[in-house]
Amino acid sequence: MPLIVFEAGQMKPEVKAELIRRLTEVSVQVTGIPKELFFVAVHELPDTDIAVGGDTVAEIKARLAV
């Protein structure tokens, strides 16, 4: 059974649900494997545990007031 692992920052529940749906949908289209056989694991990381260019996502969001 195929496993899709997606690591990202924290997401709203509706965004995560849509991501899972679309990852599964595209994988079925590409492979022809039935959707019932796909596992999808979403690992959400805190903004303090992800960095870009030496700054954490939390710091970047604070600077951008996001």
N, C-alpha and C positions, 0 to 999 in steps of 0.2 A: 504494500500500500504506500503510495507516495506521501511524503511529508514536506510541507512548505513551512519554512521558519522565517519569520519577519521580525527584525529587531528595529525598534524605533523609540522615539520619545513618547511621552504620554499623549493619549488620544481620547477624544470624547467617545462614549460608547457607540453612538450612531456612526461615527467615522470608522471605528474598528469593525463594526458589523459589515459596513459597505466594503471595506478592504478585504475582509475574509470572503465575502460573496464574490467579488470581482476576481480575486486571485484564483479561487476555485473555478469560476466560470471560464476564465482564459486557459487555465491548465487543462480543463476538460476539452476545450476546443482544439488545443494544440496536440494533446496526447491521445485523445479518444478514450481515455480511461473514465469510467463512470464517476460522477461527483461523490457518490456514496463511499468511494474508496479513498478519497483524499483526506488527509489530516492537515490542519493548518494550526500552527502555534504562533501566537503573537506575544513577543516578549517586550514589555514596555519598560523603559529605563527612565529613572528620574532625570530631570533637566540638569541636576548637579553631577550626574555621572556620564554625561555626553559632552564632548568638547570639539570645537571647530577652531582651527588656527590658534590653539592655546587657551581659548576662553570657553567656559562652560556655556551650555545653552541657556542656563538660568541668567548668567551675566549678560549674554547677548540680548535676551528678551528684556532684561531690565534696561539696558541702554536704548533699545528700540521702543520701550514702553508697550510691549505686546502683552 
